[in-house]
Amino acid sequence: MKRLALSLATGVLTLCCGCGGGSSATPGTKYAGTCPPLATPSNAPGSIGAIVDALAAKEITAQGLPSLTIEVAKQGVPLYSQAYGYADSATCRPAEIATAYEIGSVTKQFTAAAVLQLAQRQQLDIDSPVISYLPGYAFDSRITLRMLLNQTSGLQDYLNLPQSAGWVHGVDLKTVLDAIAGVPTMFDPGSAYAYSNSNYYVLGAVIEAVSGTAYGDYLSAAILGPLGLESTSVTAPSGAAAPFATPTVADPSYFFSAGALWSNVGDLTGWDAAAVGGRVLDAHDFSEWTTPPQGILQYQTTVPSDYAMGWVRDSLLNRTFLWHNGQTGNFTAFNGVFADDGLSIAVLTNLPTREDTPLLNFADGVLQAVCGAAPASC
């Protein structure tokens, strides 16, 4: 199965699409030598903790990560959680398990869920055209909300538009929507898959239009609050990890519903448990949320799309594994869960990793090692 690189910048994993909390690092500056060594976690040989610690140490060294937090959980109950390194290397503030990081495109899972919940309440129809909800914009009348959710609309990625560089420090919704609607689609809507942040940016505008509520406020009231996800928000919470690679601070309006959220590993595994456990959507809508459209190929390839509505549907250990990652100029995130029993993993770091599909191989390796050593947990 072809693995997809999912980020706020399609195919470009170095574009800064994030903002950090705390002190900023000077571009190119590394602080590892100025902070004192942190104590190494102590776990019994062969335990889940020892296995995760060893793999995390290798990943941190290979990627040069200033910090990394990880949680492996089952149905929301942690099997092992750990924080490594410094959340702010300029002030030598250690990372903690509760430290929040920008999660980039993992945000799309929450945006898709909000749209499907509105559909459940019959406040919108995902098979209706976008222009039904955003009539003031020149979107192709063939583009439906379902196409946006499945990334099959053909909309070009707004982050690749030349004017987007001027939006980093703040942009109004109308400016971005006009720009997205004003460029030709890459292909006939509904005929292929191509990952584009524009799809989920437009969905955020639909959420606001239908609910009459700002995107972040709606998420808080409809999803985050009811599920007790207190460390997830559209702005960096107090004590969030600081950017390491670049001091550029982008306004949340730049990412919006395509990638503005911040979260921590505990909230993400709690989110996974709620999703698989039917506390976000009922069984029918969960299946729709996590099943790629049939007969759709990735654009200009013969490879079937494995992208559903904010989830990549994959296979790991001969089981269905659902995941999404996110990467900005400052942060990398990964969130994944087995559909059958809710075994999940969340990984966060304050540096963009150097991989085609950020943190996927690391997360896969951790889950395989954990299941090999403690099969009862899997």
Secondary structure, DSSP 8 states (H G I E B T S, - for coil): -------SSTT-TTS-----SS----TT---TTTS---------TTSHHHHHHHHHHHHHHHHT-SEEEEEEEETTEEEEEEEEEEEETTTTEE--TT--EE-GGGHHHHHHHHHHHHHHTTS--TTSBGGGT-TTS---TT-BHHHHHTT-S----GGGSGGGGGGTT---HHHHHHHHHTS--SSSTTS-B---HHHHHHHHHHHHHHHSS-HHHHHIIIIIHHHT-TT-BSS--TT----SS------HHHHGGGT--EE-HHHHHHHHHHHHTTSSS-HHHHHHHH---TT-BBTTSS-B--B-SS-EEEEETTEEEEEEEEE-SS-EEEEEEETTT-EEEEEEESS--SSSSTTHHHHHHHHHHHHHH-GGG-
